[in-house]
Amino acid sequence: MILKAQNIKMEFERKRKDTNILEVLNEFNLEVPEGKLLLIMGESGKGKTTILNIISGLLNPTEGNVFLDETDIYSLNDKELSKLRSENFGMVPQGQTLLRSLNVLDNILLPIKLYRNPSDDDIKRAKDLIDEMGITDLIDVMPSEMSGGELRRAAIARALINNPKILFADEPTSDLDSKNRNMIIDIFKAQRDKGVSVVMVTHDDSLKDIADILINLNEEA
């Protein structure tokens, strides 16, 4: 399954004395091959998160197209796009995004609960992911009782619950110590080795060695 962004332009309106249009991207192109780890690097303000949101179906660009194989994802209606995202994409947002009112298991099952009641197989997969993330003893714990690294690993498990073809991650190693950072990197590399396409954005220069494909926005003209 191949994801392509073609001729993407993204503008935002904002109030300024000289202009009310901020152009973040212009004629941006990207291809995510199957089973590769693609790293998008750049300083703050370069549009990394904007790119991630556009190619993951969260933000309709001002101009251009995003194709998942032959499907132009922004030609779909909201229901169709939501279904495509649920069946094909997993998202690890920046920061800590677990719901504080739910324990770890229920947080991980949340993407399924939005559409239906989890089956026994769903619950087994969630528990298997909890084991894979190394947080087995936290299955009933609330987010307020977890460390930053544990929260990030639980968020990755939640992103993987629907067996996504493409896994997106926004600054997944930020604010982590070296031990947790290395654990998170190993998790993403393991998913890539299983055939999952991984798209990660970061400003951390030291991550470039893990990439199969590197896009450095600092070098863009």
KASUL-V149529 format. One record per residue. N is the residue number from 0. SS is DSSP state (2 for helix, 1 for strand, 0 for the rest). OMEGA is omega in radians with two decimals (999 if undefined). D_CENTER is the distance of its C-alpha to the mean C-alpha in Angstrom with 1 decimal. Layout:
N:SS:OMEGA:D_CENTER  N:SS:OMEGA:D_CENTER
This chain:
0:0:-3.06:16.4  1:0:3.10:15.8  2:1:-3.13:13.6  3:1:2.97:15.7  4:1:-3.05:15.7  5:1:3.04:19.4  6:1:-3.09:21.4  7:1:3.00:18.8  8:1:3.14:20.5  9:1:3.10:19.2  10:1:3.06:21.8  11:1:3.06:21.9  12:1:3.03:25.2  13:0:-3.07:26.5  14:0:3.05:30.0  15:0:-3.12:31.7  16:0:-3.04:35.3  17:0:-3.12:34.8  18:0:3.09:32.1  19:0:-3.13:29.7  20:1:3.04:27.1  21:1:3.11:24.4  22:1:-3.11:23.0  23:1:-3.13:19.6  24:1:3.10:19.2  25:1:-3.14:22.1  26:1:3.13:22.3  27:1:3.13:18.9  28:1:-3.10:18.3  29:1:3.02:15.7  30:1:3.11:15.6  31:1:3.12:13.1  32:0:3.14:15.6  33:0:3.02:15.4  34:0:3.11:14.9  35:0:3.06:14.2  36:1:-3.12:12.0  37:1:-3.08:11.6  38:1:3.07:11.6  39:1:-3.09:11.9  40:1:3.09:14.3  41:0:3.10:16.5  42:0:3.08:18.2  43:0:3.12:17.5  44:0:-3.13:18.3  45:0:3.08:17.5  46:0:-3.10:14.8  47:2:-3.11:11.7  48:2:3.08:9.7  49:2:3.10:11.8  50:2:-3.11:11.0  51:2:-3.12:7.2  52:2:3.12:8.4  53:2:-3.04:11.2  54:2:3.11:9.9  55:0:3.05:7.5  56:0:-3.11:10.8  57:0:-3.03:10.7  58:0:-3.14:13.2  59:0:-3.11:16.2  60:0:3.08:17.5  61:0:3.07:21.1  62:1:3.08:22.0  63:1:-3.05:20.7  64:1:3.02:19.0  65:1:-3.10:15.8  66:1:2.90:16.9  67:1:-2.88:15.5  68:0:-3.10:18.6  69:0:-3.07:21.4  70:1:3.01:19.7  71:1:-2.93:19.3  72:2:-3.12:16.5  73:2:2.96:18.0  74:2:-3.12:21.4  75:0:3.01:20.5  76:0:-3.03:21.5  77:2:-3.12:19.3  78:2:-3.14:20.1  79:2:3.14:19.5  80:2:3.10:16.1  81:2:3.11:15.0  82:2:3.13:16.4  83:2:-3.13:14.7  84:2:-3.12:11.2  85:2:-3.06:12.4  86:2:-2.99:14.0  87:2:-3.01:11.7  88:1:2.94:7.9  89:1:-3.05:5.9  90:1:3.00:3.3  91:1:-3.08:4.2  92:0:3.08:5.9  93:0:3.10:8.6  94:0:-3.10:11.8  95:0:-2.95:13.1  96:0:3.07:12.2  97:0:3.08:14.3  98:0:-3.04:17.3  99:0:-3.10:20.3  100:0:-3.10:22.6  101:0:3.05:21.2  102:1:-3.04:21.5  103:2:-3.11:19.0  104:2:-3.11:19.8  105:2:3.06:19.7  106:2:-3.11:16.3  107:2:3.13:14.9  108:2:-3.03:16.9  109:2:3.14:16.0  110:2:3.08:13.9  111:2:-3.09:17.1  112:2:3.10:19.4  113:0:-3.07:18.3  114:0:-3.08:20.0  115:0:3.06:22.6  116:0:3.14:24.1  117:0:3.07:22.5  118:0:3.06:24.9  119:2:3.11:26.3  120:2:3.09:24.1  121:2:-3.13:20.9  122:2:3.10:22.3  123:2:3.13:23.1  124:2:3.13:19.7  125:2:3.14:18.3  126:2:3.08:21.1  127:2:3.10:20.5  128:2:3.09:16.8  129:2:3.07:18.3  130:2:-3.10:20.9  131:2:3.14:18.5  132:0:3.12:16.6  133:0:-3.14:20.1  134:0:-3.08:20.3  135:2:-3.08:23.0  136:2:-3.10:25.3  137:2:-2.99:23.0  138:0:-3.12:22.6  139:0:-3.05:24.7  140:0:3.09:23.9  141:1:-3.10:22.7  142:2:-3.11:19.9  143:2:-3.11:22.7  144:2:-3.01:24.1  145:0:3.07:21.2  146:0:3.14:20.4  147:2:3.13:17.3  148:2:3.11:16.5  149:2:3.10:17.2  150:2:-3.14:15.0  151:2:3.13:12.0  152:2:3.08:13.0  153:2:3.11:13.5  154:2:3.08:10.1  155:2:3.10:8.8  156:2:3.10:11.8  157:2:3.14:11.0  158:2:-3.08:7.8  159:2:-2.97:10.2  160:0:-3.12:13.2  161:0:3.13:13.4  162:0:-3.07:13.4  163:0:3.03:10.6  164:0:-3.12:11.6  165:1:-3.14:8.3  166:1:3.13:5.3  167:1:-3.14:2.3  168:1:-3.12:3.2  169:1:3.13:5.7  170:0:-3.01:9.1  171:0:-3.13:8.7  172:0:-3.10:12.5  173:0:3.07:13.9  174:0:3.11:16.9  175:0:3.04:17.3  176:0:-3.01:20.6  177:2:-3.14:21.1  178:2:-3.13:21.4  179:2:3.09:18.1  180:2:-3.12:16.4  181:2:3.09:17.9  182:2:-3.14:17.0  183:2:3.11:13.3  184:2:3.14:13.8  185:2:3.12:15.9  186:2:3.14:13.5  187:2:3.10:11.0  188:2:3.11:14.2  189:2:3.10:15.6  190:2:3.08:12.8  191:2:-3.12:13.5  192:2:3.07:17.1  193:0:3.12:16.9  194:0:3.09:15.9  195:0:3.01:12.2  196:1:-3.12:10.7  197:1:3.06:8.1  198:1:-3.07:6.8  199:1:3.01:6.9  200:1:-3.08:8.6  201:1:2.96:11.5  202:0:-3.08:15.2  203:0:-3.11:16.3  204:2:-3.04:18.8  205:2:-3.12:19.4  206:2:-3.01:16.1  207:2:-3.10:17.3  208:2:-3.12:19.4  209:2:-3.00:16.6  210:0:2.90:15.4  211:0:3.14:16.9  212:1:-3.11:16.2  213:1:3.01:16.3  214:1:-3.10:16.1  215:1:-3.09:17.9  216:2:3.09:18.0  217:2:-3.11:20.9  218:2:3.13:22.9  219:0:3.13:22.4  220:0:999:25.7
